[in-house]
Amino acid sequence: MKPTSKIIDSTSFHDTTVGTTVHTLRKLLGEPHYSGNDGKGKVNFQWAMETDSGDVFRVYDYKTYRPLDEHEIIEFHIGGRSKRVTEQAKNEMYEALGKI
């Protein structure tokens, strides 16, 4: 799993989430691709990533409509081009979490 510069358009939510904090995601995924933590839009943070096999995915909070505390546990959505990709991304994230 690594940050990507590939186009992440046409990814969508397939009911895959990960419960964690912005702080942990920064340690795990690096700096977000998008960060506008003002609560005014549908998304405050978004990471553009790709799995070990090269499939793109995104990790983002959705419709919290408030600024997030970076140590607050949130159910982040994982968006991808299929359920298989989002589940693979989630598994790679959990595996990497055990290493930090």
N, C-alpha and C positions, 0 to 999 in steps of 0.2 A: 504494500500500500504506500502510495506517495502522492504528493500534490501533483496536479496536472495542468497543462496549458491547453489540453484538448477541449473542444467545445462540449459543454455539458447541457446544451439545449436538448430538448426532447427527453429529458429524464423526468420521472414522475414518482409519486409516492405509491408504494406497494405494501402498505401496512407493516413496514419494518421500522422500528425505532430503537434508540439506545438512550438509556437514562444515565446522564452524566452532567458535568458542569462545563461551562465555557473554559474555565481554568484548565481542567483536565484535557479538553479537546485541543487547546493551544499547545500543551505539552506533547500530545499524541500526534496531532495533524499539522502543527505549525500555525502561523498566522492565518486568520480567515481570509478568504477571497473577497468577502464583503463583510464590513462591520459598520453598522449604523445603529448603535444601541440606544435609540431614543424612544422606542415603543410606538412610533407613528406608522410604520409599515407592517406588512405581514411577516417580515423576517428581520431580525436584528443581526444575526450572524450566519454566514454561510461559508463552507469549505468546499472547494472543487478538488476532487481526488480521483485516483484510479486504483483499481485493485492490482494485485500482483500479476494477474493475467491481462491487464491493460484495459479493463472495462471501466468507463467513467461512472462516477457517482457523486452525489453531493450530500452534505450533512448540514442541517439547518433547523433552527427553531421555527415554529410556525404558529402565527396568530396568537402570540402572547400579549400583544398590544400594550406592552409596558417595558421600560428598561429592565434588563436582567442583571442581577448580582452575579459576578463571575464565579462565585462559589456555591450558587444555588443549583440543586439538581433539577434538570429539565428533561422532558422526553423529547429528544431531538429526532427529527425525521431523517431517514436515509432515502434519498431518491436515486433511482437508476432507470435503466431502459427495460428491466425485467425484475421479477421477484427473485430469480436466481442471482442476479447481480447484487441486489440489495442485501440478500442474506449472506452472500459471500463477503461483501463489504463489512457487514456487522460481525461476522466471524473473525475477519482479519483485524478489526478494531479491538475486539475482546482479547484476541491473542496478543496484540501489541500492548494493551493495557496492563497485562501481566508482567510486562518487561520494563514498565516505568515506575 
